[in-house]
Amino acid sequence: MAGLGSMRVGARFAALQRLAEELRQRAERFEVFARTGESRHIRRHSDGCWERRASREVGVACRAVAAGSFGFAASSGSSARAGREAARAALGA
């Protein structure tokens, strides 16, 4: 993960920054991922009216090796708490 410590991560990706900080302290090796997605749903009702909806998802995930164990975890959200939860789950804490 060379260079991640120097990468500037905006408030939108506080989860990614916190995830890397947690793993850097306890994992021997790790990878972190950020995901954002958007879906649009269009439905036509029997009366001919259209319904349009949009949804957005944001989350982080990681793979980590620590103390001879391998872990993977993911968490939805962009807050620092989401990053902390993913790191702790991957490390079995």
C-alpha positions as CSV (number, residue, x, y, z in Angstrom):
1,M,0.0,0.0,0.0
2,A,2.8,2.4,-0.8
3,G,1.6,5.9,-1.0
4,L,-1.7,5.5,0.8
5,G,-0.5,7.3,3.9
6,S,0.2,10.4,1.8
7,M,-3.0,10.2,-0.2
8,R,-5.3,13.0,0.5
9,V,-8.8,11.7,1.2
10,G,-11.7,14.1,1.4
11,A,-14.4,14.1,3.9
12,R,-16.5,12.0,1.5
13,F,-14.0,9.1,2.0
14,A,-13.4,9.5,5.8
15,A,-14.2,5.7,5.9
16,L,-11.3,4.9,3.6
17,Q,-8.9,7.0,5.6
18,R,-9.9,5.5,8.9
19,L,-9.8,2.0,7.5
20,A,-6.2,2.4,6.4
21,E,-5.2,3.9,9.7
22,E,-6.7,1.0,11.7
23,L,-5.1,-1.6,9.4
24,R,-1.7,0.2,9.4
25,Q,-1.5,-0.3,13.2
26,R,-2.2,-4.0,13.3
27,A,-2.0,-5.7,9.9
28,E,1.2,-7.0,8.2
29,R,-0.3,-6.5,4.7
30,F,-3.6,-5.0,3.6
31,E,-5.6,-3.6,0.7
32,V,-8.5,-1.2,1.0
33,F,-11.3,-0.5,-1.5
34,A,-13.9,2.2,-1.9
35,R,-17.1,1.6,-3.7
36,T,-19.8,4.0,-4.9
37,G,-22.8,3.1,-7.0
38,E,-25.9,4.6,-8.3
39,S,-29.1,2.9,-9.6
40,R,-32.1,4.3,-11.3
41,H,-35.4,2.5,-11.2
42,I,-38.2,3.2,-13.6
43,R,-41.6,1.5,-13.3
44,R,-44.8,2.0,-15.2
45,H,-48.0,1.5,-13.2
46,S,-51.2,0.0,-14.6
47,D,-52.8,3.4,-14.9
48,G,-50.0,4.6,-17.2
49,C,-48.1,6.7,-14.7
50,W,-44.3,6.4,-14.5
51,E,-42.5,6.1,-11.2
52,R,-38.8,7.1,-11.1
53,R,-36.5,6.4,-8.2
54,A,-32.7,6.7,-7.7
55,S,-30.6,5.2,-5.0
56,R,-26.9,5.7,-4.2
57,E,-24.6,3.3,-2.2
58,V,-21.2,4.1,-0.7
59,G,-19.0,1.7,1.2
60,V,-15.5,0.4,1.9
61,A,-13.9,-3.0,2.1
62,C,-10.5,-4.5,2.9
63,R,-8.4,-7.6,2.9
64,A,-5.8,-8.0,5.6
65,V,-3.2,-10.4,6.9
66,A,-2.4,-10.2,10.6
67,A,-0.8,-12.7,12.9
68,G,-0.9,-15.5,10.3
69,S,-4.6,-15.0,9.6
70,F,-6.4,-13.6,6.6
71,G,-9.6,-11.6,6.8
72,F,-12.0,-9.7,4.5
73,A,-14.7,-7.3,5.6
74,A,-16.9,-4.6,4.1
75,S,-19.1,-1.9,5.6
76,S,-21.5,0.5,4.0
77,G,-21.3,4.2,4.6
78,S,-18.6,6.9,4.1
79,S,-18.1,7.9,7.8
80,A,-14.9,7.1,9.8
81,R,-17.1,4.7,11.8
82,A,-17.7,2.6,8.7
83,G,-14.0,2.3,8.1
84,R,-13.3,1.3,11.7
85,E,-16.0,-1.3,11.6
86,A,-14.6,-2.9,8.4
87,A,-11.1,-3.0,9.8
88,R,-12.1,-4.6,13.1
89,A,-14.2,-7.2,11.4
90,A,-11.4,-8.1,9.0
91,L,-9.0,-8.5,11.9
92,G,-11.5,-10.5,14.0
93,A,-11.5,-7.9,16.7
